[in-house]
């Protein structure tokens, strides 16, 4: 034993557990020692020494199952690592040495494994999306959490189609966006109209306008014309989600929102029942303004957007001289904006000259409009 001197025989007695328990414990212990860096023979020999206390190489070999020709090399390797010490007493003997260093090493490894487990759990619960144009995810919770974060940090506009339950989950983010002056267009879909809609008073605090779609629908959110979050409806066979960070792709999802989730459905809340004084979609602006121009009214607009040539932010203000649209002005008010598939633009006379304003993705116009404000109608 640790306190004995070479040349002194010490009788050591151990309480013997049942063979089944001893075998199981030894098997687990040798496995742990192997994971700690011991070779299989070293682990078997070390565990045998724990049972025997101090013993001859032959006894250790017999107790551990290590072949006799190998036991001497195994003991010397363990001694070199500082785990055992050997001495001569008629024959080579060995005993455990400096048990504390091994125990501390094992405890340190245990802490490292525990920390690693906690880190793995944290990263699993809070997945970090790789920077890419399109990300596929398998958990709807990831879509919802990412959409909430984007909505809360929106700068200009948000369009989203959600179920009543999803609306409740996103409501805090919508409230934060509305408080920052972001325009929110909310489409709430229900299964055959069976689910109850949120109250108009409730949505008044979080959106500019809300509409009710009486059919089940995919989840879709478009933020600032750049980021899109999409997931099929709950009854879909395929369960997946898309996170898109690209203006071109976002325009496709926006058109899907406009034509299937918005334009064909009646509002159940509108911020202002009078003539709108702000537009996010140029098609609605053209539809409302064209009849006014035909009636000889003078409409003055302020447009916030970007210069199509430089990409820099640009603001223009002036009087509308004409509208560019592929339909007859007289029928625009009765035509769904989803039918406006041709070029749609506004021709505005400013103090610096004539400026053509287009909508999302404008190429031939001077300005791509993000927000259109009605300054006056005379």
N, C-alpha and C positions, 0 to 999 in steps of 0.2 A: 504493500500500500504506500501512499505518498510519504508517510512519516517513517517507514522502515529503512534500514541501512542495508547495503549489499552484504550478503553473507549471513543475514539474519532471517530465519524462517518465521513467517507470520501466518498463523492460521486465520483464514477469513471465511466467515459463514454468511450466506445470503438466503433471504427468504425466497423460496422457489414458488413463483406463480404457477398456475396450471399451464401445461404445455401449450394449449391452444392460445392463451393470452400472450405467453412469452414469445411464441412464434410470430404472432401478428405484430407485436410491438417491435421485435427485432427487424422484421421485414420493413416496417415503416421507417425505423431509425436508419437502417442502411440506405434506404431510398433517399432520405433527407441528406445524409452525409454525401452521397454521390452527387446530389444536386449542388452541394456546397463545395465540390471540387475533388472529393476523394475518388480514387479508382474503386471498382467493385471489390477487389481483394483487400484494399486498404480499409474500406468501410466494414467488411466482414471481420477483419482482424481487430479493428478498433472496438467494435461492439463486443467481440469475444473478450477483449481485455477489460471492458467495463464490467462484465460478468465475473471474470476470474480474478480481477484485482492485479496480482503479480503472478506470472506464470512463465514456464519455459516455452521456447519457440515451438517445441513439439506439441505441447498441450494446446497452445494457441491455434496451431494448424488443425489439430483434431477438433477443437471446439468451433472453429470458424469455417472449416471446409476448404481452407486455402491449401493447395498442394504443398507437401513438405519441401520440395526443391525451391519453391517460390517464397516461403514464409520469411526467410532471412532477408531477402531483398525488400519485401514489403515492410518489415519492421524497421529496416534502416531508412527507407524512404519516409516513413512516418516520423522517425527520429529526426531526420533532416528538416522536416516541416515543423518540428517542435511539439508534436502531439504526444509522443511517447519517449521513454528513455530505455536503453538497453544496458545490461551489465552481465558480467560473467560470474557464475556461481556453479561450478562443476559443468554447467552448460549455459548457453545464452538464454538470458531471461529478459523480460520486458514488463513495463508497467506504465500507466497513464502519467503524462507529464503536462503541467500547465493547462488544466481543464478550463480555466477561466477565459483564456484567449479564444478557445473554440466556442465556448458558450456565447461570448460577446459577438464573435463573428456571425454565429447563427442568428442571434437576436437582431443584429444590424441588417442581415439579409431579410429577416421577417418584416422589419419596418419598411424596407425598400419594396418588398412585394405588396405590402398593404398600401403604401403610397401610390404604387403603380396601379393597383386596382381602383383606388379612388379617382386617379387621373383618367383612367380608361372610362369609368362611369360618367365623369364630368363631360368628357369629350363626346361620349355617345349621346348624352342628354342635350348637349349644346353643340350640334354639328356645325362646323365652319364650312361654308360653301367655298369651293375653289372659284377663283376669278375666271369666268368663262362666259361666252355669249349665252349658252343654254346649259342649264343643269337639270338632270333628271333626279328626282327623289322618290322614295317609296313610302314615306310617312306623311300623311296629310298635315299632321301637327307641325312639321317643318315648313310646309307651305304657309300655314296660317301664321306662325310665329314670324317668318320672314316678311310676309305681307304687312303684318302689324307694325313691324319696325320701319318699313318703307313708308307706310302711311303716316306714321307719327313724325317722320322727318321730311315729308313732302314739302315742296316749295311753292307749287303752283296749282296743281289739279289732281284729282283722284276720281276714277270711275271704277265701280265694283258691283258685281252681281253675287249675292249671298243669300243663304237661307236665314230664317229668323234666328236660329241658334248661332250661326256664324256671325250674324250681325251683333248679337250680344257679346260675343267674344272679341270682336274688333271695335266695339263701341268706344272704349277708352282711347284707342289710337285715333279714331275718327274725331273724337272730341278735341284731342290735342291738335289735329290738323285744322279743324274748323276754327279753333281759337287763334291759330296763326294766320288766318285769312285765306286758307286753301279752299278752292271750290270743289265740293264733293257731290258727285252724282251717284245716287244709291239706287240699285235695283234689287228688290227683295222678291225672291221666288218661293212659291209654296207648291206643294204637291196637290194638284187639282183644287187649289184654293182652300184646302182643308185647314192648314195651319194658320194660326192667328198672326196678323201683321203687328209690328210694333206701333205704338200710338204715334199719331202725327206730332203731338207735342214732344214726344221723346226724340224723334228724328230731327226735329227743328233745331236742336242744339248741335247737331253733328253733320248736317248736310245742307246743300243748296236746294236740291230737289230729290224727291224719292218717288219711285214708281213700283207698281206691283205686277210681277209676271206670274200668271196663274198656271205655270207648268214647271216641273222640275228642271233644273239647269245645272251646268257645270259651275264651279267656283272660278271667277275670274276677277282680277284686280289689275288696273293699269295706273301707274303712278308717274306723273310728270312726263308723260309721253315717252318714257324710256324703259321703265321696269314693269314686267308683267309676271303675275303669279296665277297659275292655272291648274285646276284638278278636275277630272271628270266627275259627274254627279254620282251620288252614293250608290245608285243601282248599277253602275257600270261594271262590266266584267273585269276590266283591267284597272288595277289600283296603282296610280302613279301621280306624279306632279311635275310641273315645269316651272322653273324660275328663269326668266329671260331678261337679260340686261343689254338691250339693243333697240335702237329707235325703229329700225326697219321692221323687225319682228313684232315690236310693240304695236305698230300701226295695224298689223293684221288682226291682232287680238282686240284692238280698239274698234276696228270696223265690225268685228264679230259682236262686240258689246253693243255698239250703236244700232245695228240692224236686227239683232235677235233678242237683246235684253232691254232695250230702251225705247226706240222710236215707235214701236207698235203697241206700247202699253201705256195705260192711263196713270197719271201721277196721283198719289195720295197725300203728297205734301209738296208745296212750292213756296219758296221763300218770299216771293213777291207776285201777287196776282195781276199786277198791272203790266204794262209793256216791259219786257226784260231790259235792264240797263247794262248787262254784261253777257258776253258769249264766249264759250270755249271752242265751239265748233262753228266754223265759218258758214257751213251750209244752213244752219238755223238763222244766222244773221242775214244771209242773202235772202232766205225765204221770207223773213219779216220785213226787210227793208225794200226789196224790189217793188212791192205794191205801193209803198209810200212814195218812191221815186216816180212811179207811173202816175200817181195822183198829184204830182207837183210839189211834194213836201221836200224840205231841205234838211238832210240828215248829216250831223257832224259826229265823227267817230275818233276815238283815240285807240291806237293799236299798239300792244306790247308784244314783241316777238324777237326774231333774230334776222339779221341780214343774210339773204341766201347766198351771197357771194363771199362774204368774209366769215360768217358764222358768229359774228359779234351781236350782242344784244342791241336791239334798235327799237325806238318808239317813234311813232309818227301820229300826227293829228291833223285832221282836215275834213273837208266836205266831200261826201260820196258823190261822184259824177256818174258812175255807171256800175253795173254788176256784170260779171261774165259767168254765164251759166248756159247749159245745153238745153234748157227748156224755155217755153214761152213764159214771160213774166206774169201773165194773167192767171196762169194755173199753178204757180209756185206754192201759194198758200194751201192748196188742197193736195199737194204732192208730198209723199213721204220722202224724207231726206235720203233714205236708202236708195232712191231712184236717181239721185244726183251722181251719176257715175262719170260724167264728163268733167272738164276743167271748171272749177268754181273759184271766182276771185272778185275782189272789190277794187275799183279804180277810185283813188282818193286824191283830191286836189289839196296840196299843202302849200305853205308859204314858200317852200323851196322847190315846188314843182309837182308834177303828177307822179304818184307812187302806186304801183300795183301790189296788192296784198293777197297772198294765197293762204291755203290752210296747211294742215299737217303734211309735211313732205314736199312743200312747194319747191319748184325748180326754176320755172320760167319767170315767176314773179320776183319783185324786189325784196319782199318781206314775207317770212313765214309767221303767221299770226298765232300767238299763244293765248292771248286774251284780247277781246274786242269790247271796248266800253262805249256806250252811247252817251255822247256829251250833250247833245240837244236834238230835238226834232221841231222844226218850225213850219 
